[in-house]
Amino acid sequence: MSRFTGSTWKVSRRLGFSVTETGQELNKRPFAPGQHGQKKIKLSDYGTQLQEKQRVRFTYGINERQFKKTFEDAKRMPGITGTTFMVLLESRLDNLVFRSGFARSRQQARQLVTHGHIRLDGAKASIPSIRVKAGQVISVKDTSKDLVIIKDALTRVVSRPEYITFDDTKVAATFVRLPERAEFLTEIKEQLIVELYSK
């Protein structure tokens, strides 16, 4: 399945969930797009589970194949599958570039990574799906520190999650520890995704 390139605002309205985590998509029109968007539709159990999966998939901007592979990896790891799965997604390099404030969206973060602007422990990292380990440092290539999109994103940072520390002098972020489930996307009910894939 190819990368989704459509309107994330329409997706957010369809799912009733802000996939950009800003809430802007639902401020003006908090209902699904289209002629019949304001009609209330009762979802089946399967529909509810599928909707929850789509919320997570579009939030992290990954395709079906990557989503399922990450879930299978989580199943093989110790601990609660749903929680482990969400932590694995949160530990992706493109997501942490976004959380660190180098980009204003995950889509923009993914572009910075694939274009070679990001360094992981000082080495070039051009694969957005790299799983960052606790203690690793994410920084910007020296020649890319003056990029307008990076400077603009950094000036707009209001706060960062507690599992990331930022060094303003080095323009680098450290992934100090794995996040706890209560620290991100608390609206998501990952158990529904586990139930969906257990069928």
Backbone as a chain_set.jsonl record, in Angstrom:
{"seq": "MSRFTGSTWKVSRRLGFSVTETGQELNKRPFAPGQHGQKKIKLSDYGTQLQEKQRVRFTYGINERQFKKTFEDAKRMPGITGTTFMVLLESRLDNLVFRSGFARSRQQARQLVTHGHIRLDGAKASIPSIRVKAGQVISVKDTSKDLVIIKDALTRVVSRPEYITFDDTKVAATFVRLPERAEFLTEIKEQLIVELYSK", "coords": {"N": [[0.847, -1.186, 0.0], [0.592, 2.182, -0.875], [1.909, 5.38, 0.276], [-0.28, 7.532, 2.056], [-1.625, 10.416, 0.624], [-3.625, 12.219, 0.741], [-6.102, 14.538, 2.095], [-5.454, 15.279, 5.387], [-7.089, 16.578, 7.13], [-9.695, 15.939, 6.34], [-9.622, 13.231, 6.87], [-9.322, 13.278, 9.644], [-11.768, 14.423, 10.392], [-13.506, 12.443, 9.467], [-12.795, 10.311, 11.117], [-13.291, 11.396, 13.552], [-11.298, 12.352, 15.194], [-8.354, 14.072, 15.993], [-5.758, 13.729, 13.95], [-3.433, 15.13, 13.712], [-2.943, 16.019, 16.164], [-3.496, 18.575, 16.993], [-6.06, 19.49, 17.081], [-7.263, 21.333, 15.488], [-8.551, 20.567, 13.144], [-11.085, 19.759, 13.835], [-12.351, 21.88, 14.977], [-13.989, 23.797, 13.577], [-15.735, 22.248, 12.009], [-16.95, 19.692, 13.409], [-17.681, 17.122, 12.394], [-18.2, 14.364, 10.107], [-16.85, 14.569, 6.725], [-18.524, 15.469, 3.619], [-21.78, 15.032, 1.992], [-23.531, 13.639, 3.669], [-22.406, 13.835, 6.114], [-23.19, 14.769, 8.66], [-24.954, 12.991, 9.643], [-25.713, 10.638, 12.157], [-24.066, 7.638, 12.674], [-24.327, 4.386, 13.783], [-21.781, 2.371, 14.822], [-20.637, -0.995, 14.288], [-19.145, -3.563, 16.407], [-16.843, -4.421, 15.109], [-16.51, -2.28, 13.344], [-15.943, -0.205, 15.147], [-13.512, -1.1, 16.219], [-11.939, -1.112, 13.906], [-11.981, 1.603, 13.26], [-10.544, 2.656, 15.403], [-8.065, 1.572, 14.901], [-7.45, 2.851, 12.484], [-7.297, 5.467, 13.355], [-4.914, 5.459, 14.85], [-3.102, 4.619, 12.871], [-3.199, 6.666, 10.916], [-2.447, 8.813, 12.487], [0.26, 8.331, 13.086], [1.124, 8.17, 10.537], [1.718, 5.89, 8.914], [1.869, 3.046, 6.672], [-0.309, 0.227, 5.922], [1.131, -2.173, 5.916], [3.489, -1.616, 7.418], [2.285, -1.011, 9.826], [1.081, -3.442, 10.613], [3.353, -5.065, 10.812], [4.736, -3.852, 12.911], [2.911, -4.35, 14.945], [3.012, -7.159, 15.062], [5.636, -7.457, 15.924], [5.386, -6.366, 18.467], [3.745, -8.25, 19.673], [5.474, -10.359, 20.032], [7.116, -9.478, 21.99], [7.856, -9.068, 25.539], [5.368, -8.218, 28.051], [2.367, -6.11, 28.029], [0.615, -6.41, 25.099], [-0.787, -4.351, 23.612], [0.081, -1.948, 24.854], [2.868, -2.137, 24.512], [2.969, -2.079, 21.739], [2.069, 0.547, 21.157], [4.129, 2.007, 22.36], [6.283, 1.241, 20.777], [5.582, 2.465, 18.352], [5.669, 5.123, 19.143], [8.343, 5.372, 19.539], [9.535, 5.589, 17.096], [11.802, 7.095, 14.746], [10.957, 9.275, 13.071], [8.7, 10.154, 14.454], [9.811, 10.989, 16.892], [11.45, 13.054, 16.051], [9.511, 14.871, 15.383], [8.24, 15.16, 17.936], [10.352, 16.278, 19.317], [10.463, 18.802, 18.317], [11.673, 19.596, 15.972], [10.261, 19.59, 13.686], [7.047, 20.598, 12.394], [5.054, 18.812, 11.955], [4.399, 15.257, 11.7], [4.636, 14.372, 9.134], [6.266, 16.314, 7.964], [8.506, 15.867, 9.536], [9.195, 13.3, 8.717], [10.014, 13.85, 6.142], [12.29, 15.441, 6.605], [13.959, 13.517, 7.72], [14.216, 11.545, 5.642], [15.484, 13.093, 3.723], [17.962, 13.371, 4.701], [18.677, 15.198, 6.746], [18.769, 14.73, 9.424], [20.479, 13.487, 12.314], [21.473, 10.627, 14.164], [22.777, 9.89, 17.146], [24.984, 11.193, 16.124], [25.437, 10.014, 13.667], [24.402, 9.622, 10.231], [20.951, 9.294, 9.66], [18.552, 8.086, 7.756], [16.183, 6.735, 7.581], [12.899, 6.748, 8.332], [11.48, 4.954, 9.995], [13.187, 3.906, 11.887], [13.824, 2.511, 15.055], [14.262, 4.262, 17.868], [16.503, 4.047, 20.573], [16.483, 4.199, 24.168], [18.361, 6.843, 25.502], [19.666, 7.564, 23.201], [20.738, 10.185, 20.972], [19.198, 12.732, 19.137], [19.837, 14.827, 16.492], [20.403, 17.731, 14.372], [21.846, 17.912, 11.151], [24.838, 19.746, 10.721], [24.997, 21.568, 8.534], [22.356, 21.915, 8.054], [21.105, 23.286, 10.033], [20.308, 25.884, 9.686], [18.057, 25.804, 8.181], [14.921, 27.011, 7.139], [12.446, 25.776, 7.772], [13.085, 24.198, 9.966], [14.043, 26.045, 11.859], [11.731, 27.586, 12.124], [9.929, 25.692, 13.144], [11.121, 25.108, 15.634], [10.868, 27.536, 16.957], [8.203, 27.557, 17.497], [7.693, 25.719, 19.43], [6.0, 24.71, 22.272], [5.952, 22.985, 24.459], [7.671, 19.98, 25.478], [7.517, 16.374, 25.602], [8.118, 14.547, 28.699], [9.894, 12.465, 28.381], [11.79, 13.291, 26.664], [14.659, 15.25, 26.425], [15.986, 18.488, 25.78], [18.697, 20.15, 24.281], [19.491, 23.335, 23.911], [21.782, 24.706, 23.086], [23.28, 22.897, 21.598], [21.402, 22.162, 19.811], [19.991, 19.708, 19.973], [18.235, 16.693, 20.777], [17.558, 14.407, 23.395], [16.535, 11.116, 23.767], [15.519, 10.169, 26.537], [14.286, 8.071, 27.938], [12.048, 5.234, 27.589], [8.693, 6.009, 26.761], [5.928, 6.284, 29.081], [2.72, 4.757, 28.967], [0.648, 6.515, 29.645], [1.535, 8.97, 28.883], [1.186, 9.789, 26.28], [-1.07, 10.169, 23.513], [-3.561, 9.611, 24.927], [-6.243, 9.338, 24.387], [-6.592, 7.213, 22.746], [-7.689, 3.865, 22.457], [-6.029, 1.238, 22.668], [-6.537, -1.444, 23.123], [-8.683, -2.157, 21.585], [-7.54, -2.406, 19.08], [-5.913, -4.583, 19.472], [-7.871, -6.506, 19.87], [-9.016, -6.467, 17.333], [-6.968, -7.54, 15.698], [-6.785, -10.023, 16.781], [-8.695, -11.633, 15.773]], "CA": [[0.0, 0.0, 0.0], [1.398, 3.39, -0.984], [1.727, 6.398, 1.302], [-1.48, 8.354, 1.91], [-1.269, 11.8, 0.295], [-4.856, 13.009, 0.723], [-6.316, 15.55, 3.123], [-5.488, 14.762, 6.756], [-8.226, 17.21, 7.808], [-10.88, 15.127, 6.032], [-9.454, 11.972, 7.604], [-9.602, 13.583, 11.048], [-13.209, 14.606, 10.538], [-14.142, 11.14, 9.263], [-12.508, 9.46, 12.274], [-13.664, 12.08, 14.783], [-10.083, 12.365, 16.008], [-7.326, 14.917, 15.376], [-4.539, 12.944, 13.681], [-2.273, 16.018, 13.83], [-2.886, 16.299, 17.602], [-3.699, 20.004, 17.247], [-7.488, 19.711, 17.299], [-7.749, 22.371, 14.572], [-9.406, 20.0, 12.101], [-12.438, 19.527, 14.343], [-12.874, 23.101, 15.605], [-15.06, 24.431, 12.814], [-16.716, 21.242, 11.56], [-16.68, 18.448, 14.141], [-18.465, 16.005, 11.846], [-17.566, 13.76, 8.933], [-17.021, 15.338, 5.491], [-19.486, 14.942, 2.66], [-23.187, 15.428, 2.053], [-24.23, 12.98, 4.774], [-21.458, 13.812, 7.228], [-23.765, 15.086, 9.963], [-25.826, 11.904, 10.094], [-25.07, 9.771, 13.144], [-24.055, 6.234, 12.263], [-23.923, 3.488, 14.874], [-20.786, 1.42, 14.34], [-20.598, -2.332, 14.875], [-17.916, -3.778, 17.179], [-15.747, -4.449, 14.136], [-16.341, -0.909, 12.858], [-15.294, 0.567, 16.215], [-12.12, -1.559, 16.278], [-11.271, -0.646, 12.69], [-11.832, 3.05, 13.379], [-9.448, 2.92, 16.341], [-6.824, 1.244, 14.186], [-7.202, 3.899, 11.503], [-6.872, 6.662, 14.093], [-3.485, 5.309, 15.168], [-2.331, 4.519, 11.629], [-3.09, 7.981, 10.281], [-1.714, 9.709, 13.388], [1.698, 8.108, 12.899], [1.425, 8.285, 9.113], [2.352, 4.686, 8.379], [0.979, 2.249, 5.839], [-0.872, -0.987, 6.526], [2.181, -3.185, 6.083], [4.325, -1.214, 8.547], [1.44, -1.08, 11.014], [0.938, -4.847, 11.01], [4.671, -5.578, 11.201], [5.01, -3.331, 14.25], [2.034, -5.063, 15.866], [3.553, -8.515, 15.21], [6.83, -7.323, 16.771], [4.913, -6.122, 19.83], [3.203, -9.518, 20.185], [6.591, -11.241, 20.4], [7.86, -8.874, 23.093], [7.187, -9.224, 26.842], [4.513, -7.106, 28.47], [1.028, -6.008, 27.449], [0.796, -6.205, 23.657], [-1.275, -3.045, 23.173], [0.965, -0.903, 25.376], [4.157, -2.296, 23.825], [2.752, -1.643, 20.361], [2.021, 2.005, 21.138], [5.473, 2.5, 22.701], [7.114, 1.034, 19.585], [5.229, 3.513, 17.396], [6.138, 6.401, 19.695], [9.809, 5.363, 19.503], [10.017, 5.763, 15.716], [12.626, 8.29, 14.577], [10.194, 10.421, 12.542], [7.83, 10.655, 15.514], [10.615, 11.681, 17.892], [11.874, 14.307, 15.429], [8.337, 15.728, 15.558], [8.062, 15.426, 19.37], [11.464, 17.12, 19.767], [10.215, 20.158, 17.858], [12.412, 19.914, 14.749], [9.274, 19.684, 12.605], [5.717, 20.964, 12.865], [4.167, 17.659, 11.769], [5.132, 14.013, 11.464], [4.911, 14.328, 7.701], [7.438, 17.165, 7.765], [9.612, 15.176, 10.201], [9.583, 12.19, 7.844], [10.742, 14.433, 5.012], [13.612, 15.829, 7.095], [14.742, 12.285, 7.894], [14.534, 10.92, 4.347], [16.374, 13.974, 2.968], [19.294, 13.319, 5.301], [18.974, 16.343, 7.609], [18.776, 14.298, 10.825], [21.549, 12.617, 12.793], [21.157, 9.827, 15.346], [24.085, 9.678, 17.781], [26.022, 11.748, 15.26], [25.501, 9.326, 12.375], [23.271, 9.896, 9.35], [19.813, 8.382, 9.801], [17.611, 8.504, 6.708], [15.031, 5.829, 7.563], [11.949, 7.263, 9.347], [10.943, 3.923, 10.888], [14.199, 3.448, 12.85], [13.384, 2.553, 16.449], [15.273, 4.93, 18.682], [16.652, 3.441, 21.894], [16.658, 5.145, 25.274], [19.728, 7.34, 25.621], [20.187, 8.034, 21.917], [20.612, 11.625, 20.753], [18.725, 13.143, 17.812], [20.301, 16.182, 16.208], [20.288, 18.184, 12.987], [23.119, 18.058, 10.457], [25.359, 21.113, 10.893], [24.651, 22.426, 7.387], [20.892, 22.03, 7.954], [20.579, 24.003, 11.205], [19.745, 27.174, 9.283], [16.863, 25.607, 7.356], [13.788, 27.815, 7.62], [11.392, 24.958, 8.382], [13.551, 23.74, 11.28], [14.041, 27.225, 12.736], [10.333, 27.955, 12.35], [9.34, 24.677, 14.027], [11.692, 25.247, 16.973], [10.33, 28.74, 17.602], [6.788, 27.324, 17.827], [7.578, 24.683, 20.463], [5.43, 25.164, 23.545], [6.46, 22.044, 25.466], [8.093, 18.667, 24.99], [7.208, 15.328, 26.587], [9.151, 14.359, 29.718], [10.887, 11.461, 27.983], [12.739, 13.935, 25.752], [15.313, 16.461, 26.921], [16.497, 19.253, 24.636], [19.853, 21.016, 24.51], [19.377, 24.468, 22.983], [23.09, 25.11, 22.558], [23.689, 21.916, 20.582], [20.211, 21.891, 18.994], [19.897, 18.247, 19.984], [17.267, 16.121, 21.718], [17.918, 13.082, 23.892], [15.418, 10.233, 24.119], [16.074, 9.719, 27.816], [13.686, 6.799, 28.377], [10.829, 4.851, 26.876], [7.545, 6.709, 27.361], [4.871, 5.526, 29.739], [1.52, 4.818, 28.13], [-0.196, 7.657, 30.013], [2.176, 10.22, 28.475], [0.904, 10.146, 24.886], [-2.296, 9.674, 22.874], [-4.379, 8.966, 25.955], [-7.603, 9.115, 23.882], [-6.601, 5.965, 21.982], [-7.941, 2.622, 23.203], [-5.273, 0.241, 21.885], [-7.09, -2.782, 23.313], [-9.572, -2.411, 20.439], [-6.68, -2.842, 17.97], [-5.516, -5.952, 19.821], [-9.046, -7.348, 19.593], [-9.176, -6.534, 15.88], [-5.974, -8.431, 15.124], [-6.87, -11.366, 17.385], [-9.766, -12.38, 15.118]], "C": [[0.885, 1.239, 0.0], [1.066, 4.371, 0.138], [0.485, 7.247, 1.022], [-1.067, 9.803, 1.668], [-2.504, 12.712, 0.254], [-4.92, 14.002, 1.87], [-6.402, 14.922, 4.52], [-6.648, 15.379, 7.547], [-9.499, 16.42, 7.569], [-10.826, 13.801, 6.785], [-9.812, 12.184, 9.073], [-11.106, 13.727, 11.29], [-13.959, 13.281, 10.386], [-13.99, 10.259, 10.5], [-12.94, 10.089, 13.594], [-12.503, 12.2, 15.754], [-9.017, 13.184, 15.286], [-6.034, 14.138, 15.185], [-3.285, 13.802, 13.735], [-2.022, 16.4, 15.286], [-2.999, 17.791, 17.925], [-5.15, 20.312, 17.575], [-8.095, 20.708, 16.336], [-8.749, 21.834, 13.549], [-10.867, 19.905, 12.534], [-13.081, 20.77, 14.957], [-14.103, 23.649, 14.886], [-16.153, 23.443, 12.416], [-16.432, 19.9, 12.226], [-17.546, 17.272, 13.692], [-17.784, 15.526, 10.57], [-17.786, 14.6, 7.68], [-18.075, 14.719, 4.587], [-20.913, 15.344, 2.94], [-23.914, 14.863, 3.271], [-23.382, 12.943, 6.044], [-22.063, 14.034, 8.596], [-24.736, 14.022, 10.47], [-25.068, 11.011, 11.072], [-25.205, 8.315, 12.708], [-23.555, 5.391, 13.426], [-22.99, 2.428, 14.305], [-20.938, 0.072, 15.028], [-19.305, -2.449, 15.694], [-16.711, -3.756, 16.255], [-15.449, -3.033, 13.623], [-15.621, -0.029, 13.865], [-13.817, 0.212, 16.315], [-11.324, -1.048, 15.08], [-11.019, 0.859, 12.749], [-10.667, 3.408, 14.307], [-8.102, 2.625, 15.69], [-6.458, 2.347, 13.211], [-6.76, 5.198, 12.174], [-5.375, 6.611, 14.375], [-2.653, 5.331, 13.895], [-2.138, 5.876, 10.971], [-2.366, 8.99, 11.172], [-0.213, 9.571, 13.168], [2.111, 8.11, 11.426], [2.123, 7.088, 8.508], [1.346, 3.872, 7.565], [0.576, 0.955, 6.547], [0.199, -2.033, 6.84], [3.073, -2.87, 7.291], [3.56, -1.359, 9.864], [1.36, -2.521, 11.528], [2.261, -5.438, 11.476], [5.028, -5.121, 12.614], [4.165, -4.052, 15.287], [2.553, -6.482, 16.119], [4.807, -8.493, 16.083], [6.427, -7.159, 18.23], [4.383, -7.404, 20.474], [4.31, -10.435, 20.684], [7.388, -10.714, 21.6], [7.118, -9.075, 24.417], [6.34, -8.008, 27.186], [3.159, -7.141, 27.801], [1.166, -5.609, 25.981], [0.39, -4.814, 23.201], [-0.361, -1.914, 23.605], [2.314, -0.936, 24.67], [4.073, -1.789, 22.402], [2.774, -0.118, 20.262], [3.388, 2.616, 21.447], [6.417, 2.338, 21.517], [6.842, 2.119, 18.537], [5.772, 4.868, 17.855], [7.663, 6.51, 19.617], [10.382, 5.472, 18.093], [10.78, 7.09, 15.598], [11.816, 9.486, 14.083], [9.274, 11.017, 13.602], [8.615, 11.465, 16.534], [11.197, 12.988, 17.351], [10.747, 15.334, 15.58], [8.158, 16.123, 17.025], [9.15, 16.368, 19.904], [11.308, 18.569, 19.328], [10.991, 20.563, 16.617], [11.469, 20.093, 13.555], [7.909, 19.976, 13.19], [4.703, 19.838, 12.707], [5.012, 16.411, 11.555], [5.493, 13.871, 9.984], [6.167, 15.146, 7.375], [8.678, 16.503, 8.383], [10.136, 14.036, 9.332], [10.407, 12.694, 6.66], [12.153, 14.853, 5.428], [14.53, 14.613, 7.228], [15.169, 11.715, 6.543], [15.481, 11.773, 3.507], [17.743, 14.113, 3.617], [19.66, 14.473, 6.216], [19.15, 15.958, 9.077], [19.933, 13.345, 11.12], [21.082, 11.888, 14.049], [22.487, 9.391, 15.953], [25.225, 10.115, 16.861], [26.134, 11.127, 13.89], [24.252, 9.612, 11.549], [22.189, 8.835, 9.539], [18.735, 8.841, 8.819], [16.399, 7.593, 6.578], [14.072, 6.241, 8.684], [11.501, 6.227, 10.373], [11.967, 3.366, 11.88], [13.638, 3.562, 14.263], [14.517, 3.119, 17.299], [15.297, 4.284, 20.069], [16.854, 4.525, 22.952], [18.122, 5.542, 25.383], [20.306, 7.871, 24.315], [19.851, 9.518, 21.714], [20.224, 11.918, 19.303], [19.154, 14.586, 17.586], [20.125, 16.494, 14.724], [21.685, 18.305, 12.391], [23.559, 19.521, 10.508], [24.929, 22.052, 9.767], [23.149, 22.629, 7.242], [20.279, 22.849, 9.086], [19.941, 25.349, 10.85], [18.522, 27.037, 8.378], [15.671, 26.335, 7.974], [12.753, 26.954, 8.333], [11.784, 24.455, 9.771], [13.534, 24.894, 12.282], [12.609, 27.621, 13.11], [9.671, 26.99, 13.334], [9.833, 24.85, 15.462], [11.144, 26.472, 17.706], [8.879, 28.547, 18.055], [6.592, 26.294, 18.942], [7.059, 25.291, 21.765], [5.957, 24.296, 24.684], [6.872, 20.749, 24.782], [7.735, 17.621, 26.037], [8.391, 15.089, 27.529], [10.207, 13.333, 29.337], [11.877, 11.984, 26.942], [13.331, 15.164, 26.441], [15.947, 17.163, 25.726], [17.624, 20.178, 25.061], [19.826, 22.132, 23.473], [20.704, 24.854, 22.348], [23.56, 24.178, 21.437], [22.588, 21.639, 19.561], [20.069, 20.375, 18.831], [18.923, 17.782, 21.057], [17.72, 14.721, 22.122], [16.659, 12.326, 24.294], [15.808, 9.539, 25.411], [15.534, 8.373, 28.301], [12.484, 6.475, 27.508], [9.643, 5.54, 27.542], [6.609, 5.758, 28.095], [3.593, 5.738, 28.941], [0.664, 6.058, 28.425], [0.354, 8.999, 29.516], [1.875, 10.637, 27.035], [-0.377, 9.47, 24.393], [-3.219, 8.931, 23.842], [-5.809, 8.675, 25.486], [-7.723, 7.767, 23.15], [-6.819, 4.767, 22.896], [-7.297, 1.484, 22.412], [-5.781, -1.182, 22.049], [-8.024, -3.158, 22.163], [-8.779, -2.908, 19.237], [-6.228, -4.28, 18.222], [-6.655, -6.92, 19.525], [-9.258, -7.526, 18.103], [-8.239, -7.54, 15.267], [-6.016, -9.841, 15.715], [-7.944, -12.22, 16.735], [-9.203, -13.342, 14.087]], "O": [[1.825, 1.333, 0.79], [0.075, 4.212, 0.851], [0.235, 7.631, -0.12], [-0.258, 10.355, 2.414], [-2.425, 13.846, -0.217], [-3.918, 14.272, 2.532], [-7.306, 14.135, 4.801], [-7.134, 14.787, 8.511], [-10.301, 16.243, 8.487], [-11.842, 13.308, 7.274], [-10.517, 11.372, 9.673], [-11.639, 13.213, 12.273], [-14.933, 13.03, 11.096], [-14.919, 9.552, 10.889], [-12.96, 9.422, 14.629], [-12.685, 12.158, 16.97], [-8.804, 13.0, 14.088], [-5.297, 13.909, 16.144], [-2.179, 13.265, 13.797], [-1.012, 17.028, 15.604], [-2.632, 18.215, 19.021], [-5.439, 21.287, 18.269], [-9.308, 20.92, 16.35], [-9.672, 22.537, 13.137], [-11.774, 19.964, 11.704], [-14.226, 20.719, 15.407], [-15.127, 23.929, 15.509], [-17.342, 23.757, 12.476], [-15.738, 19.061, 11.652], [-18.075, 16.525, 14.516], [-16.907, 16.197, 10.027], [-18.806, 15.281, 7.574], [-18.467, 13.568, 4.78], [-21.223, 15.92, 3.983], [-24.794, 15.51, 3.837], [-23.611, 12.124, 6.934], [-21.53, 13.551, 9.595], [-25.273, 14.128, 11.573], [-23.909, 10.669, 10.835], [-26.298, 7.83, 12.414], [-22.49, 5.653, 13.985], [-23.37, 1.675, 13.408], [-21.317, -0.003, 16.197], [-18.472, -1.543, 15.677], [-15.685, -3.152, 16.57], [-14.29, -2.641, 13.487], [-14.787, 0.796, 13.492], [-12.968, 1.089, 16.474], [-10.183, -0.608, 15.22], [-9.96, 1.33, 12.334], [-9.906, 4.337, 14.038], [-7.125, 3.342, 15.905], [-5.294, 2.738, 13.117], [-5.946, 5.94, 11.625], [-4.659, 7.591, 14.168], [-1.613, 5.988, 13.844], [-1.039, 6.201, 10.52], [-1.739, 9.922, 10.667], [0.502, 10.569, 13.074], [3.298, 8.058, 11.108], [3.021, 7.242, 7.681], [0.134, 3.995, 7.747], [1.068, 0.642, 7.631], [0.172, -2.684, 7.884], [3.375, -3.756, 8.09], [4.117, -1.775, 10.88], [1.547, -2.783, 12.717], [2.293, -6.222, 12.425], [5.554, -5.895, 13.414], [4.64, -4.338, 16.387], [2.537, -6.955, 17.255], [5.02, -9.4, 16.888], [7.046, -7.738, 19.122], [4.551, -7.617, 21.674], [4.12, -11.194, 21.634], [8.231, -11.421, 22.153], [5.897, -9.235, 24.425], [6.569, -6.911, 26.677], [2.835, -8.09, 27.087], [1.769, -4.582, 25.666], [1.141, -4.159, 22.478], [-0.06, -1.019, 22.815], [2.843, 0.104, 24.277], [4.998, -1.142, 21.911], [3.427, 0.439, 19.379], [3.76, 3.632, 20.86], [7.261, 3.201, 21.275], [7.772, 2.627, 17.91], [6.27, 5.655, 17.051], [8.209, 7.613, 19.627], [11.601, 5.45, 17.922], [10.448, 8.074, 16.26], [11.963, 10.59, 14.607], [9.084, 12.232, 13.653], [8.148, 12.506, 16.995], [11.413, 13.929, 18.114], [10.992, 16.506, 15.865], [7.948, 17.298, 17.324], [8.907, 17.153, 20.821], [11.939, 19.464, 19.89], [10.982, 21.734, 16.237], [11.845, 20.679, 12.54], [7.637, 19.645, 14.344], [3.609, 19.906, 13.267], [6.205, 16.504, 11.263], [6.536, 13.315, 9.639], [7.019, 14.71, 6.601], [9.769, 16.573, 7.818], [11.344, 13.826, 9.217], [11.368, 12.052, 6.235], [13.107, 14.642, 4.679], [15.714, 14.67, 6.895], [16.349, 11.437, 6.328], [16.207, 11.241, 2.667], [18.586, 14.877, 3.146], [20.845, 14.713, 6.446], [19.622, 16.761, 9.881], [20.31, 12.517, 10.291], [20.386, 12.458, 14.889], [23.232, 8.618, 15.35], [26.286, 9.492, 16.824], [26.846, 11.647, 13.031], [23.172, 9.82, 12.101], [22.474, 7.638, 9.573], [18.087, 9.866, 9.033], [15.669, 7.661, 5.589], [14.401, 6.097, 9.861], [11.175, 6.584, 11.505], [11.65, 2.448, 12.637], [13.049, 4.58, 14.626], [15.586, 2.519, 17.422], [14.252, 4.01, 20.66], [17.333, 5.62, 22.659], [19.012, 4.692, 25.36], [21.329, 8.556, 24.325], [18.843, 10.027, 22.204], [20.844, 11.415, 18.367], [18.863, 15.463, 18.4], [19.748, 15.631, 13.931], [22.609, 18.758, 13.067], [22.738, 20.425, 10.356], [24.542, 23.193, 10.018], [22.707, 23.419, 6.408], [19.07, 23.082, 9.099], [19.138, 25.886, 11.613], [18.009, 28.033, 7.867], [15.45, 26.276, 9.183], [12.236, 27.346, 9.379], [10.933, 24.302, 10.647], [13.068, 24.74, 13.411], [12.321, 27.947, 14.262], [8.949, 27.409, 14.239], [9.046, 24.749, 16.404], [10.975, 26.449, 18.925], [8.388, 29.294, 18.901], [5.462, 26.026, 19.352], [7.614, 26.261, 22.281], [6.357, 24.801, 25.733], [6.47, 20.467, 23.653], [7.656, 17.933, 27.225], [9.532, 15.399, 27.188], [11.299, 13.328, 29.906], [12.692, 11.232, 26.407], [12.606, 16.006, 26.971], [16.389, 16.516, 24.777], [17.525, 20.891, 26.06], [20.105, 21.901, 22.297], [20.741, 25.282, 21.195], [24.16, 24.62, 20.457], [22.821, 20.959, 18.562], [20.034, 19.844, 17.721], [18.804, 18.403, 22.113], [18.203, 13.95, 21.293], [15.831, 12.825, 25.055], [16.365, 8.442, 25.385], [16.232, 7.627, 28.987], [11.969, 7.33, 26.788], [9.6, 5.641, 28.768], [6.517, 4.576, 27.763], [3.41, 6.781, 28.313], [0.02, 6.586, 27.519], [-0.277, 10.039, 29.702], [2.269, 11.725, 26.614], [-0.715, 8.36, 24.802], [-3.602, 7.785, 23.608], [-6.512, 7.871, 26.098], [-8.825, 7.251, 22.962], [-6.218, 4.665, 23.965], [-7.95, 0.846, 21.586], [-5.495, -2.04, 21.214], [-8.144, -4.331, 21.81], [-9.269, -3.729, 18.462], [-6.168, -5.092, 17.299], [-6.438, -8.012, 19.0], [-9.636, -8.606, 17.651], [-8.646, -8.319, 14.405], [-5.357, -10.748, 15.207], [-8.104, -13.39, 17.084], [-9.96, -14.059, 13.433]]}, "num_chains": 1, "name": "protein.A"}
